[in-house]
Amino acid sequence: NAGVTQTPKFQVLKTGQSMTLQCAQDMNHNSMYWYRQDPGMGLRLIYYSASEGTTDKGEVPNGYNVSRLNKREFSLRLESAAPSQTSVYFCASSEVAGYTFGSGTRLTVV
Amino acid sequence: KNEVEQSPQNLTAQEGEFITINCSYSVGISALHWLQQHPGGGIVSLFMLSSGKKKHGRLIATINIQEKHSSLHITASHPRDSAVYICAVGLDYGGSQGNLIFGKGTKLSVKP
């Protein structure tokens, strides 16, 4: 099925551990995004990539890094996880016709 | 001040009722999006519109660019419509696709 695939769906980390959230899309979209969703707040942009080989910071980039490996894949890395990074993370891709979101990764940092 | 405001924050309706969710924004936009998120679920795009009105099944979305306001209507509501509905605007970067700014969402519960 065409769409955006995120892995893993759930993850528990200890403070200080590192991990990478994976995202892949098969719609040949140029633009890809990472958002976080916290209770009582709208989704906030962490990083985005307007095209293969480019990445830019969003509203809340601190503590994260990204890699646009190729046109399909856009990964988000937490180098040293903190409890403040407990959130639900969504990857998305877009073209002129609109946006497609992944199913989300629920991350808990203890 | 939030750039995208939704109302109401929470809405409870009886099955069959006509539902309206409102979205106001304060910036120039290239397009407005309505999204749906079921509990514990992913986000699904319902509509993207930059003018006028769009309809898909029992869902209708309208936008008034001059008033910077959009509404999402659900006719003959059903318990399966229970979800969070999110309004998001794409900023106007001279016509190109911009990043989205999201409202906080409206939580809809439809009782049988």
Backbone of each chain as ProteinMPNN parsed JSONL, in Angstrom:
{"seq_chain_A": "NAGVTQTPKFQVLKTGQSMTLQCAQDMNHNSMYWYRQDPGMGLRLIYYSASEGTTDKGEVPNGYNVSRLNKREFSLRLESAAPSQTSVYFCASSEVAGYTFGSGTRLTVV", "coords_chain_A": {"N_chain_A": [[0.836, -1.19, 0.0], [0.519, 2.228, -0.836], [2.142, 4.918, 0.815], [3.254, 6.344, 3.963], [5.646, 4.931, 5.967], [6.453, 4.244, 9.26], [8.861, 3.296, 11.677], [10.101, 2.388, 14.952], [6.78, 1.455, 16.213], [6.303, 1.75, 18.897], [8.383, 2.681, 21.667], [10.546, 2.462, 24.441], [12.879, 4.258, 26.18], [15.867, 4.659, 28.143], [17.011, 7.492, 29.994], [19.542, 9.252, 28.327], [20.144, 7.244, 26.506], [20.45, 6.386, 23.013], [18.692, 6.549, 19.874], [17.24, 5.764, 16.658], [14.602, 6.899, 14.688], [12.807, 5.573, 12.05], [11.716, 6.414, 8.762], [9.905, 5.998, 5.808], [8.785, 6.669, 2.49], [6.708, 5.895, -0.311], [5.753, 7.356, -2.423], [7.068, 8.998, -4.074], [7.491, 11.595, -3.213], [8.881, 14.866, -2.827], [9.249, 16.431, -0.493], [9.763, 15.96, 2.986], [8.974, 15.415, 6.482], [9.439, 15.742, 10.047], [7.482, 15.602, 12.91], [6.481, 16.399, 16.269], [4.072, 15.442, 18.701], [2.418, 16.638, 21.413], [0.499, 16.473, 24.471], [-2.235, 18.751, 24.577], [-1.081, 20.51, 22.839], [-0.525, 21.701, 19.514], [0.691, 19.849, 16.641], [4.196, 20.01, 16.27], [6.902, 21.172, 14.304], [9.896, 19.446, 13.834], [12.199, 18.883, 12.198], [12.695, 19.361, 8.672], [12.783, 18.292, 5.226], [13.252, 19.544, 2.175], [13.981, 18.472, -0.214], [15.798, 15.702, -1.627], [18.911, 15.406, -0.089], [18.883, 17.807, 1.256], [18.29, 19.4, 4.395], [16.458, 21.053, 7.008], [16.102, 23.039, 9.976], [13.263, 22.966, 12.135], [10.675, 24.15, 14.267], [11.285, 23.057, 16.798], [14.082, 21.874, 17.118], [16.131, 21.129, 18.883], [18.189, 18.68, 20.361], [17.817, 16.731, 18.527], [18.699, 15.057, 15.458], [18.785, 14.719, 11.881], [18.581, 12.684, 8.903], [18.493, 12.693, 5.454], [18.391, 10.126, 3.682], [17.938, 9.195, 1.116], [15.646, 9.76, -1.619], [13.392, 8.459, -0.674], [13.693, 7.963, 2.115], [13.792, 9.253, 5.433], [15.276, 9.898, 8.326], [15.124, 10.205, 11.906], [17.121, 11.103, 14.599], [17.831, 10.589, 18.007], [20.287, 11.548, 20.013], [21.015, 11.557, 22.721], [18.793, 10.679, 24.765], [16.183, 12.443, 26.491], [13.866, 12.939, 29.234], [12.096, 14.981, 28.457], [11.707, 14.534, 25.816], [9.835, 12.647, 25.553], [7.088, 11.729, 23.749], [4.751, 11.705, 20.975], [5.734, 10.856, 17.8], [5.555, 11.937, 14.481], [6.036, 11.22, 11.113], [5.946, 12.746, 7.904], [5.087, 13.241, 4.458], [5.069, 15.274, 1.481], [3.54, 16.647, -1.461], [2.49, 18.828, -4.133], [-0.182, 18.15, -4.153], [-0.884, 17.542, -1.566], [-0.571, 16.348, 1.875], [0.786, 13.377, 3.424], [0.644, 11.307, 6.215], [2.563, 9.334, 8.518], [1.923, 6.517, 10.737], [2.773, 7.05, 13.28], [5.063, 7.175, 16.097], [5.243, 6.14, 19.329], [7.032, 7.364, 21.878], [8.672, 6.867, 24.91], [10.621, 8.244, 27.411], [12.466, 7.33, 30.126]], "CA_chain_A": [[0.0, 0.0, 0.0], [1.258, 3.47, -0.903], [2.003, 5.708, 2.019], [4.415, 6.643, 4.783], [5.869, 3.872, 6.945], [7.323, 4.607, 10.374], [9.222, 2.268, 12.645], [9.101, 1.456, 15.475], [5.515, 2.06, 16.644], [6.459, 2.051, 20.328], [9.747, 2.541, 22.155], [10.877, 3.0, 25.75], [14.317, 4.491, 26.311], [16.356, 5.251, 29.373], [17.687, 8.771, 29.81], [20.914, 9.129, 27.845], [20.259, 6.301, 25.404], [20.233, 6.939, 21.683], [17.907, 5.718, 18.966], [16.866, 6.364, 15.388], [13.276, 6.624, 14.162], [12.897, 5.425, 10.604], [10.548, 6.815, 7.977], [10.056, 5.797, 4.366], [7.579, 6.908, 1.699], [6.821, 5.314, -1.652], [4.92, 8.175, -3.299], [7.982, 9.85, -4.847], [7.383, 12.981, -2.761], [10.154, 15.544, -2.572], [9.347, 16.995, 0.852], [9.479, 15.082, 4.132], [8.913, 16.177, 7.729], [9.274, 15.097, 11.34], [6.73, 16.389, 13.878], [6.159, 15.783, 17.542], [2.742, 15.787, 19.186], [2.353, 16.592, 22.871], [-0.859, 16.782, 24.954], [-2.603, 20.156, 24.705], [-0.372, 21.345, 21.878], [-0.584, 21.253, 18.132], [1.925, 19.238, 16.16], [5.285, 20.97, 16.068], [7.883, 20.7, 13.343], [11.242, 19.256, 14.375], [13.06, 19.083, 11.033], [12.101, 19.003, 7.399], [13.685, 18.139, 4.091], [12.502, 19.97, 0.986], [14.354, 17.593, -1.316], [16.915, 14.814, -1.309], [20.177, 16.093, 0.126], [18.735, 19.037, 2.042], [17.5, 19.35, 5.618], [16.394, 22.338, 7.697], [15.508, 22.994, 11.306], [11.921, 23.471, 12.333], [10.4, 24.931, 15.472], [11.848, 22.445, 18.006], [15.109, 20.939, 16.664], [17.178, 20.827, 19.867], [18.234, 17.303, 20.842], [17.534, 15.841, 17.397], [19.386, 15.18, 14.174], [18.069, 14.009, 10.825], [19.316, 12.302, 7.694], [17.695, 12.344, 4.274], [19.267, 9.112, 3.107], [17.626, 9.201, -0.32], [14.349, 10.415, -1.769], [12.373, 7.707, 0.054], [13.894, 7.763, 3.542], [14.121, 10.434, 6.251], [15.36, 9.356, 9.669], [15.259, 11.144, 13.035], [17.978, 10.494, 15.613], [17.994, 11.171, 19.33], [21.639, 11.144, 20.407], [21.034, 11.329, 24.169], [17.375, 10.925, 25.046], [15.808, 13.11, 27.738], [12.424, 12.783, 29.496], [11.327, 15.996, 27.717], [11.487, 14.043, 24.46], [8.676, 11.754, 25.572], [6.124, 12.338, 22.832], [4.406, 10.899, 19.808], [6.442, 11.423, 16.656], [4.954, 11.646, 13.182], [6.713, 11.547, 9.871], [5.002, 13.069, 6.839], [5.658, 13.657, 3.178], [4.108, 16.122, 0.768], [3.712, 17.225, -2.79], [1.511, 19.897, -4.347], [-1.539, 17.649, -3.915], [-1.196, 17.433, -0.153], [0.302, 15.677, 2.832], [0.49, 12.038, 3.914], [1.299, 11.109, 7.504], [2.763, 7.994, 9.021], [1.032, 6.119, 11.831], [3.288, 7.569, 14.526], [5.915, 6.407, 17.028], [5.04, 6.593, 20.708], [8.322, 7.239, 22.559], [8.718, 7.218, 26.326], [11.982, 8.289, 27.951], [12.352, 7.226, 31.592]], "C_chain_A": [[0.876, 1.246, 0.0], [1.086, 4.227, 0.396], [3.332, 5.955, 2.69], [4.512, 5.591, 5.883], [6.869, 4.331, 7.983], [7.633, 3.39, 11.212], [10.171, 2.85, 13.685], [7.797, 2.182, 15.797], [5.58, 2.47, 18.109], [7.924, 1.857, 20.723], [9.857, 3.158, 23.536], [12.397, 3.093, 25.835], [14.648, 4.939, 27.717], [17.043, 6.567, 29.05], [19.143, 8.542, 29.397], [21.101, 8.153, 26.71], [20.006, 7.013, 24.078], [19.358, 5.993, 20.868], [17.595, 6.501, 17.693], [15.461, 5.929, 15.011], [13.37, 6.629, 12.635], [11.598, 5.839, 9.934], [10.845, 6.598, 6.501], [8.725, 6.052, 3.675], [7.797, 6.39, 0.279], [5.981, 6.069, -2.666], [5.754, 9.117, -4.15], [7.847, 11.335, -4.473], [8.759, 13.581, -2.525], [10.318, 15.931, -1.105], [8.974, 15.978, 1.92], [9.687, 15.853, 5.424], [8.929, 15.223, 8.93], [8.584, 16.082, 12.284], [6.688, 15.637, 15.206], [4.814, 16.316, 18.015], [2.704, 15.572, 20.692], [0.962, 17.002, 23.329], [-1.083, 18.287, 25.074], [-1.897, 21.086, 23.737], [-0.611, 20.809, 20.476], [0.707, 20.561, 17.755], [2.97, 20.324, 15.908], [6.373, 20.357, 15.204], [9.262, 20.614, 13.984], [12.28, 19.587, 13.297], [12.255, 18.792, 9.782], [13.177, 18.927, 6.325], [12.884, 18.456, 2.833], [12.825, 19.1, -0.229], [15.518, 16.723, -0.862], [18.195, 15.637, -1.179], [20.094, 17.38, 0.913], [17.908, 18.766, 3.289], [17.545, 20.727, 6.286], [15.712, 22.174, 9.043], [14.093, 23.548, 11.27], [11.823, 24.26, 13.617], [11.129, 24.397, 16.703], [12.95, 21.447, 17.668], [16.098, 20.469, 17.724], [17.061, 19.392, 20.377], [18.003, 16.272, 19.759], [18.491, 16.095, 16.241], [18.613, 14.366, 13.145], [19.027, 13.665, 9.693], [18.315, 12.025, 6.593], [18.562, 11.414, 3.438], [19.132, 9.043, 1.6], [16.234, 9.813, -0.445], [13.284, 9.746, -0.916], [12.473, 7.843, 1.558], [14.378, 9.026, 4.265], [14.107, 9.967, 7.693], [15.602, 10.457, 10.691], [16.056, 10.455, 14.132], [17.975, 11.312, 16.896], [19.335, 10.674, 19.845], [21.719, 10.799, 21.894], [19.644, 11.686, 24.688], [17.168, 11.54, 26.429], [14.312, 12.916, 27.961], [11.566, 13.784, 28.741], [11.057, 15.577, 26.269], [10.424, 12.935, 24.415], [7.554, 12.404, 24.776], [5.68, 11.291, 21.816], [4.996, 11.606, 18.587], [5.769, 10.981, 15.358], [5.891, 12.086, 12.073], [5.645, 11.852, 8.822], [5.774, 13.376, 5.568], [4.622, 14.47, 2.438], [4.551, 16.411, -0.652], [2.627, 18.275, -2.948], [0.111, 19.444, -3.948], [-1.874, 17.5, -2.441], [-0.195, 16.62, 0.635], [-0.182, 14.256, 3.116], [1.313, 11.813, 5.165], [1.512, 9.634, 7.765], [1.868, 7.736, 10.217], [1.567, 6.515, 13.199], [4.162, 6.601, 15.289], [5.701, 6.993, 18.412], [6.315, 6.303, 21.484], [8.201, 7.704, 24.001], [10.173, 7.165, 26.781], [11.886, 8.331, 29.48], [13.68, 7.545, 32.285]], "O_chain_A": [[1.857, 1.322, 0.74], [0.021, 4.189, 1.011], [4.394, 5.801, 2.087], [3.563, 5.389, 6.641], [7.979, 4.75, 7.657], [6.767, 2.544, 11.434], [10.976, 3.72, 13.352], [7.725, 3.403, 15.665], [4.956, 3.456, 18.502], [8.614, 0.989, 20.188], [9.331, 4.243, 23.784], [13.104, 2.117, 25.589], [13.813, 5.528, 28.405], [17.594, 6.738, 27.963], [19.871, 7.763, 30.012], [22.112, 8.213, 26.009], [19.425, 8.098, 24.036], [19.294, 4.794, 21.14], [17.677, 7.729, 17.659], [15.154, 4.737, 15.011], [13.923, 7.543, 12.023], [10.513, 5.637, 10.479], [11.91, 6.972, 6.01], [7.667, 5.7, 4.197], [8.904, 6.437, -0.258], [5.542, 5.493, -3.661], [5.204, 9.948, -4.873], [8.061, 12.215, -5.306], [9.683, 12.898, -2.082], [11.399, 15.776, -0.537], [8.002, 15.235, 1.781], [10.461, 16.809, 5.477], [8.5, 14.072, 8.844], [9.017, 17.223, 12.446], [6.838, 14.416, 15.258], [4.459, 17.47, 17.772], [2.928, 14.464, 21.181], [0.303, 17.793, 22.655], [-0.238, 19.01, 25.601], [-2.078, 22.302, 23.792], [-0.865, 19.62, 20.281], [1.707, 20.67, 18.465], [2.664, 21.403, 15.402], [6.721, 19.185, 15.349], [9.74, 21.571, 14.594], [13.126, 20.463, 13.477], [11.259, 18.07, 9.823], [14.296, 19.413, 6.484], [11.957, 17.73, 2.473], [12.027, 19.007, -1.161], [16.141, 16.987, 0.166], [18.517, 16.454, -2.042], [21.12, 17.99, 1.213], [16.945, 17.999, 3.252], [18.52, 21.467, 6.157], [14.867, 21.3, 9.232], [13.769, 24.453, 10.501], [12.762, 24.951, 14.011], [11.547, 25.176, 17.56], [12.767, 20.255, 17.913], [16.832, 19.507, 17.494], [15.984, 18.944, 20.771], [17.994, 15.071, 20.031], [19.017, 17.195, 16.072], [17.879, 13.441, 13.493], [20.101, 14.247, 9.541], [17.397, 11.222, 6.764], [19.354, 11.853, 2.604], [20.121, 8.852, 0.893], [15.701, 10.334, 0.535], [12.351, 10.417, -0.474], [11.445, 7.842, 2.235], [15.243, 9.755, 3.779], [13.043, 9.669, 8.235], [16.197, 11.492, 10.392], [15.712, 9.35, 14.551], [18.097, 12.537, 16.884], [19.491, 9.478, 20.089], [22.412, 9.857, 22.279], [19.359, 12.841, 25.005], [17.864, 11.215, 27.391], [13.562, 12.746, 27.0], [10.419, 13.481, 28.413], [10.258, 16.21, 25.58], [10.157, 12.363, 23.358], [7.121, 13.511, 25.097], [6.163, 10.159, 21.801], [4.781, 12.8, 18.378], [5.458, 9.805, 15.169], [6.455, 13.18, 12.101], [4.559, 11.273, 8.856], [6.955, 13.723, 5.602], [3.429, 14.374, 2.726], [5.736, 16.418, -0.988], [1.918, 18.579, -1.989], [-0.691, 20.242, -3.465], [-3.045, 17.346, -2.095], [0.872, 16.253, 0.143], [-1.376, 13.964, 3.06], [2.514, 12.082, 5.193], [0.748, 8.789, 7.298], [1.141, 8.624, 10.661], [0.871, 6.33, 14.197], [4.037, 5.383, 15.16], [5.942, 8.178, 18.646], [6.65, 5.144, 21.725], [7.694, 8.791, 24.278], [10.868, 6.172, 26.566], [11.299, 9.251, 30.051], [13.761, 7.505, 33.512]]}, "seq_chain_B": "KNEVEQSPQNLTAQEGEFITINCSYSVGISALHWLQQHPGGGIVSLFMLSSGKKKHGRLIATINIQEKHSSLHITASHPRDSAVYICAVGLDYGGSQGNLIFGKGTKLSVKP", "coords_chain_B": {"N_chain_B": [[0.105, 34.866, 20.668], [-1.797, 32.332, 19.177], [-1.356, 31.161, 15.883], [-3.157, 29.611, 14.533], [-6.371, 28.932, 15.367], [-8.75, 26.849, 16.826], [-12.194, 25.99, 17.252], [-15.052, 24.334, 18.678], [-12.975, 23.279, 21.525], [-13.641, 20.828, 22.583], [-16.28, 18.596, 21.766], [-19.4, 17.19, 22.057], [-21.792, 15.118, 20.639], [-25.01, 13.869, 19.592], [-25.776, 10.901, 17.85], [-26.476, 11.368, 14.456], [-26.721, 14.098, 14.465], [-25.949, 17.361, 13.071], [-22.762, 18.648, 12.616], [-20.422, 21.21, 13.328], [-17.171, 22.416, 13.036], [-14.847, 24.913, 13.728], [-12.248, 27.008, 12.328], [-9.836, 29.447, 12.642], [-7.393, 31.663, 11.309], [-4.337, 33.594, 11.232], [-2.431, 34.324, 9.423], [-0.955, 34.736, 6.127], [-1.831, 32.302, 3.763], [-1.075, 29.363, 1.806], [-2.621, 27.144, 1.527], [-5.266, 25.383, 3.237], [-5.648, 22.77, 5.565], [-7.613, 20.015, 6.591], [-7.502, 17.565, 9.028], [-7.775, 14.222, 10.36], [-7.707, 12.39, 13.364], [-7.868, 9.389, 14.893], [-8.355, 7.923, 18.176], [-5.279, 7.027, 19.578], [-4.317, 6.603, 17.067], [-3.084, 7.064, 13.675], [-2.623, 9.978, 11.554], [-4.886, 11.288, 9.288], [-5.358, 12.775, 6.179], [-8.035, 14.839, 5.368], [-9.09, 16.989, 3.82], [-7.712, 19.355, 1.531], [-7.7, 22.718, 0.922], [-7.92, 25.803, -0.854], [-9.695, 27.668, -1.578], [-13.233, 28.346, -1.609], [-15.256, 25.464, -1.462], [-15.316, 22.044, -0.465], [-16.41, 18.665, -0.812], [-16.807, 15.47, 0.622], [-18.313, 12.576, 0.78], [-20.021, 12.477, 3.801], [-18.793, 14.672, 4.768], [-17.978, 18.115, 4.715], [-16.046, 20.834, 3.716], [-15.317, 24.248, 4.09], [-13.973, 27.42, 3.092], [-13.132, 30.785, 3.795], [-11.315, 33.087, 2.443], [-10.938, 35.844, 2.686], [-11.937, 36.415, 5.231], [-10.291, 34.811, 6.692], [-10.977, 32.204, 7.65], [-12.222, 28.934, 8.256], [-14.49, 26.184, 7.984], [-15.425, 22.932, 9.109], [-17.798, 20.612, 8.34], [-19.932, 18.017, 9.455], [-22.321, 15.917, 8.321], [-25.235, 14.119, 9.411], [-24.085, 12.711, 11.71], [-22.057, 10.035, 13.073], [-21.162, 7.453, 15.427], [-18.629, 6.449, 14.623], [-17.397, 8.66, 13.644], [-16.16, 9.818, 15.743], [-13.343, 11.375, 16.895], [-10.233, 13.227, 16.818], [-10.171, 16.315, 15.272], [-8.172, 18.177, 13.206], [-7.037, 21.323, 12.285], [-4.908, 22.763, 9.891], [-2.545, 25.034, 8.525], [-0.877, 25.883, 5.524], [1.879, 27.855, 5.051], [2.175, 30.86, 3.106], [4.486, 30.923, 0.772], [5.08, 32.557, -1.464], [3.619, 31.083, -3.253], [4.73, 28.556, -3.279], [4.931, 25.23, -1.833], [4.626, 25.231, 1.611], [5.711, 24.749, 5.071], [3.552, 23.271, 7.563], [1.366, 24.833, 9.928], [-0.172, 24.004, 12.884], [-3.443, 23.744, 14.363], [-4.722, 23.148, 17.722], [-6.528, 21.16, 17.741], [-9.804, 19.624, 17.684], [-11.713, 17.728, 19.78], [-13.964, 15.331, 19.053], [-16.837, 13.652, 20.084], [-19.198, 11.307, 19.36], [-22.235, 10.208, 20.38], [-24.133, 7.18, 20.557]], "CA_chain_B": [[-1.168, 34.532, 20.023], [-1.693, 31.218, 18.264], [-1.654, 31.532, 14.503], [-4.3, 28.802, 14.117], [-7.265, 28.737, 16.496], [-9.902, 26.006, 16.536], [-13.267, 25.955, 18.247], [-14.686, 24.25, 20.093], [-11.902, 22.339, 21.849], [-14.305, 19.541, 22.77], [-17.633, 18.616, 21.246], [-20.146, 15.944, 22.197], [-23.01, 15.166, 19.838], [-25.8, 12.646, 19.46], [-25.768, 10.335, 16.504], [-27.411, 11.979, 13.523], [-26.637, 15.555, 14.503], [-25.081, 18.122, 12.162], [-21.647, 19.136, 13.423], [-19.55, 22.218, 12.727], [-15.918, 22.745, 13.714], [-14.344, 26.148, 13.121], [-10.813, 27.256, 12.335], [-9.448, 30.796, 12.236], [-5.941, 31.791, 11.212], [-3.956, 35.009, 11.221], [-1.317, 34.515, 8.509], [-1.232, 34.428, 4.736], [-1.66, 30.869, 3.575], [-1.171, 28.8, 0.466], [-3.729, 26.187, 1.569], [-5.695, 24.966, 4.582], [-5.847, 21.324, 5.615], [-8.341, 19.387, 7.682], [-6.947, 16.245, 9.302], [-8.518, 13.436, 11.329], [-6.871, 11.475, 14.137], [-8.61, 8.546, 15.82], [-7.595, 7.677, 19.41], [-4.143, 6.132, 19.431], [-4.086, 6.289, 15.667], [-2.344, 7.972, 12.829], [-3.291, 11.189, 11.076], [-5.366, 11.122, 7.919], [-5.74, 14.032, 5.545], [-9.41, 14.834, 4.87], [-9.248, 18.0, 2.775], [-6.813, 20.483, 1.354], [-8.425, 23.682, 0.098], [-7.419, 27.172, -0.875], [-10.834, 28.543, -1.823], [-14.529, 27.713, -1.818], [-15.879, 24.389, -0.704], [-15.107, 20.684, -0.95], [-17.302, 17.691, -0.169], [-16.443, 14.061, 0.465], [-19.27, 11.811, 1.582], [-20.781, 13.309, 4.736], [-17.921, 15.757, 5.22], [-17.923, 19.298, 3.863], [-15.119, 21.847, 4.211], [-15.421, 25.538, 3.422], [-12.966, 28.399, 3.491], [-13.331, 32.173, 3.399], [-9.957, 33.635, 2.48], [-10.976, 37.243, 3.159], [-12.153, 36.408, 6.677], [-9.304, 33.901, 7.291], [-11.808, 31.299, 8.445], [-12.672, 27.713, 7.603], [-15.348, 25.307, 8.772], [-15.599, 21.533, 8.729], [-19.135, 20.161, 8.704], [-20.233, 16.59, 9.339], [-23.773, 15.701, 8.304], [-25.689, 12.809, 9.892], [-22.917, 12.189, 12.421], [-22.081, 8.632, 13.482], [-20.1, 7.212, 16.424], [-17.309, 6.239, 14.011], [-16.791, 9.974, 13.385], [-15.479, 10.25, 16.964], [-11.92, 11.526, 16.59], [-9.754, 14.603, 16.921], [-10.089, 16.963, 13.965], [-7.089, 19.151, 13.29], [-6.899, 22.298, 11.198], [-3.509, 23.156, 9.688], [-2.391, 25.942, 7.387], [0.404, 25.939, 4.859], [2.222, 29.262, 4.898], [2.318, 31.324, 1.735], [5.857, 31.255, 0.399], [5.062, 32.96, -2.861], [2.995, 30.057, -4.091], [5.319, 27.217, -3.13], [4.467, 24.451, -0.682], [5.333, 25.578, 2.837], [5.444, 23.895, 6.206], [2.233, 23.441, 8.165], [1.155, 25.254, 11.304], [-1.328, 23.214, 13.295], [-4.259, 24.041, 15.521], [-4.606, 22.16, 18.798], [-7.463, 20.066, 17.503], [-11.13, 19.558, 18.303], [-12.035, 16.346, 20.098], [-15.377, 15.074, 18.805], [-17.386, 12.391, 20.555], [-20.57, 11.135, 18.894], [-22.884, 9.173, 21.187], [-25.207, 6.471, 19.838]], "C_chain_B": [[-0.94, 33.376, 19.061], [-2.093, 31.659, 16.866], [-2.838, 30.769, 13.954], [-5.132, 28.476, 15.353], [-8.447, 27.89, 16.046], [-10.937, 26.139, 17.64], [-14.379, 25.046, 17.75], [-13.498, 23.317, 20.301], [-12.451, 20.93, 21.985], [-15.751, 19.661, 22.316], [-18.249, 17.229, 21.41], [-21.463, 16.082, 21.454], [-23.734, 13.832, 19.906], [-25.744, 12.187, 18.013], [-26.848, 10.984, 15.643], [-27.342, 13.493, 13.483], [-25.697, 16.107, 13.44], [-24.012, 18.809, 13.016], [-20.84, 20.159, 12.631], [-18.35, 22.454, 13.624], [-15.309, 23.931, 12.961], [-12.841, 26.299, 13.28], [-10.568, 28.681, 11.846], [-7.927, 30.895, 12.228], [-5.584, 33.243, 10.966], [-2.842, 35.309, 10.226], [-1.768, 34.274, 7.074], [-0.928, 32.972, 4.466], [-1.701, 30.5, 2.101], [-2.334, 27.8, 0.4], [-4.054, 25.884, 3.023], [-6.038, 23.484, 4.522], [-6.731, 20.969, 6.796], [-7.861, 17.941, 7.793], [-7.8, 15.559, 10.354], [-7.558, 12.483, 12.042], [-7.752, 10.698, 15.105], [-7.731, 8.241, 17.025], [-6.487, 6.654, 19.196], [-3.741, 5.851, 18.002], [-3.266, 7.325, 14.93], [-3.204, 9.146, 12.385], [-3.633, 10.993, 9.609], [-5.77, 12.484, 7.375], [-7.143, 13.907, 4.975], [-9.56, 15.768, 3.673], [-8.02, 18.894, 2.731], [-7.552, 21.471, 0.461], [-7.829, 25.06, 0.221], [-8.521, 28.162, -1.207], [-12.099, 27.694, -1.857], [-14.868, 26.588, -0.876], [-15.503, 23.065, -1.332], [-15.99, 19.739, -0.158], [-16.785, 16.285, -0.431], [-17.348, 13.256, 1.379], [-20.078, 12.73, 2.475], [-19.975, 14.502, 5.253], [-17.895, 16.881, 4.191], [-16.951, 20.277, 4.507], [-15.285, 23.105, 3.39], [-14.313, 26.447, 3.916], [-13.341, 29.767, 2.953], [-11.986, 32.866, 3.553], [-9.945, 35.042, 3.054], [-11.107, 37.303, 4.672], [-11.164, 35.515, 7.412], [-10.013, 32.896, 8.217], [-12.214, 30.1, 7.596], [-13.571, 26.941, 8.55], [-15.324, 23.904, 8.2], [-16.965, 21.104, 9.239], [-19.226, 18.651, 8.531], [-21.747, 16.447, 9.385], [-24.085, 14.287, 8.781], [-24.562, 12.088, 10.636], [-23.161, 10.77, 12.947], [-20.982, 8.418, 14.514], [-18.709, 6.985, 15.822], [-16.636, 7.551, 13.594], [-16.034, 10.499, 14.6], [-13.976, 10.212, 16.732], [-11.512, 12.946, 16.962], [-9.598, 15.145, 15.509], [-9.139, 18.154, 14.079], [-7.1, 20.032, 12.047], [-5.419, 22.673, 11.089], [-3.424, 24.053, 8.464], [-0.976, 25.839, 6.836], [0.732, 27.402, 4.59], [2.472, 29.603, 3.441], [3.746, 31.753, 1.49], [5.888, 31.593, -1.085], [4.547, 31.869, -3.766], [3.58, 28.685, -3.919], [4.792, 26.536, -1.865], [5.285, 24.816, 0.545], [5.048, 24.581, 3.926], [4.088, 24.216, 6.798], [2.344, 24.003, 9.571], [-0.173, 24.677, 11.731], [-2.115, 23.896, 14.405], [-4.135, 22.928, 16.542], [-5.6, 21.02, 18.659], [-8.777, 20.24, 18.233], [-11.464, 18.099, 18.528], [-13.535, 16.154, 19.993], [-15.748, 13.696, 19.331], [-18.843, 12.325, 20.126], [-21.177, 9.939, 19.624], [-24.01, 8.506, 20.402], [-26.567, 6.782, 20.438]], "O_chain_B": [[-0.026, 33.411, 18.238], [-3.039, 32.425, 16.685], [-3.471, 31.223, 13.0], [-4.651, 27.82, 16.277], [-9.07, 28.168, 15.021], [-10.606, 26.369, 18.803], [-14.635, 24.978, 16.548], [-13.062, 22.642, 19.368], [-11.822, 19.96, 21.563], [-16.37, 20.714, 22.469], [-17.69, 16.229, 20.961], [-22.172, 17.072, 21.631], [-23.145, 12.802, 20.236], [-25.674, 12.992, 17.085], [-27.995, 11.124, 16.068], [-27.859, 14.108, 12.551], [-24.782, 15.427, 12.974], [-24.323, 19.466, 14.01], [-20.605, 19.999, 11.434], [-18.495, 22.666, 14.828], [-15.261, 23.949, 11.731], [-12.241, 25.792, 14.228], [-11.032, 29.07, 10.775], [-7.256, 30.277, 13.054], [-6.426, 34.034, 10.542], [-2.351, 36.437, 10.183], [-2.822, 33.686, 6.832], [0.109, 32.46, 4.886], [-2.271, 31.209, 1.271], [-2.955, 27.629, -0.649], [-3.237, 26.095, 3.919], [-6.637, 23.007, 3.558], [-6.61, 21.554, 7.872], [-7.817, 17.199, 6.811], [-8.471, 16.22, 11.147], [-6.709, 11.852, 11.413], [-8.319, 11.275, 16.033], [-6.505, 8.289, 16.926], [-6.729, 5.555, 18.697], [-2.922, 4.97, 17.742], [-2.821, 8.323, 15.497], [-4.359, 9.283, 12.79], [-2.796, 10.591, 8.801], [-6.451, 13.252, 8.054], [-7.425, 12.994, 4.199], [-10.096, 15.377, 2.636], [-7.379, 19.155, 3.749], [-7.985, 21.113, -0.634], [-7.301, 25.438, 1.267], [-8.308, 29.372, -1.127], [-12.049, 26.488, -2.098], [-14.783, 26.727, 0.344], [-15.381, 22.951, -2.551], [-16.283, 19.976, 1.014], [-16.38, 15.949, -1.543], [-17.176, 13.253, 2.597], [-20.741, 13.65, 1.995], [-20.459, 15.255, 6.098], [-17.803, 16.651, 2.985], [-17.023, 20.522, 5.711], [-15.384, 23.058, 2.164], [-13.783, 26.268, 5.012], [-13.803, 29.905, 1.82], [-11.57, 33.193, 4.665], [-9.049, 35.397, 3.819], [-10.475, 38.133, 5.325], [-11.191, 35.461, 8.641], [-9.684, 32.767, 9.397], [-12.505, 30.219, 6.406], [-13.43, 27.032, 9.769], [-15.219, 23.702, 6.99], [-17.255, 21.218, 10.43], [-18.673, 18.082, 7.589], [-22.38, 16.814, 10.374], [-23.293, 13.367, 8.577], [-24.14, 11.0, 10.245], [-24.291, 10.367, 13.223], [-19.971, 9.12, 14.49], [-17.708, 7.303, 16.464], [-15.458, 7.564, 13.235], [-15.341, 11.513, 14.507], [-13.406, 9.168, 16.415], [-12.343, 13.759, 17.367], [-8.971, 14.516, 14.656], [-9.297, 19.017, 14.942], [-7.163, 19.548, 10.917], [-4.757, 22.877, 12.107], [-4.144, 23.855, 7.486], [-0.007, 25.723, 7.587], [-0.059, 28.109, 3.966], [2.914, 28.77, 2.65], [4.172, 32.815, 1.942], [6.631, 30.989, -1.859], [4.982, 31.739, -4.91], [2.98, 27.712, -4.376], [4.278, 27.188, -0.956], [6.512, 24.719, 0.521], [4.242, 23.668, 3.746], [3.537, 25.292, 6.571], [3.28, 23.697, 10.31], [-1.181, 24.832, 11.042], [-1.54, 24.544, 15.279], [-3.524, 21.892, 16.276], [-5.519, 20.028, 19.383], [-8.855, 20.911, 19.262], [-11.498, 17.314, 17.58], [-14.295, 16.748, 20.758], [-15.068, 12.706, 19.062], [-19.637, 13.192, 20.49], [-20.7, 8.81, 19.503], [-24.75, 9.169, 19.675], [-27.583, 6.274, 19.961]]}, "name": "protein", "num_of_chains": 2, "seq": "NAGVTQTPKFQVLKTGQSMTLQCAQDMNHNSMYWYRQDPGMGLRLIYYSASEGTTDKGEVPNGYNVSRLNKREFSLRLESAAPSQTSVYFCASSEVAGYTFGSGTRLTVVKNEVEQSPQNLTAQEGEFITINCSYSVGISALHWLQQHPGGGIVSLFMLSSGKKKHGRLIATINIQEKHSSLHITASHPRDSAVYICAVGLDYGGSQGNLIFGKGTKLSVKP"}
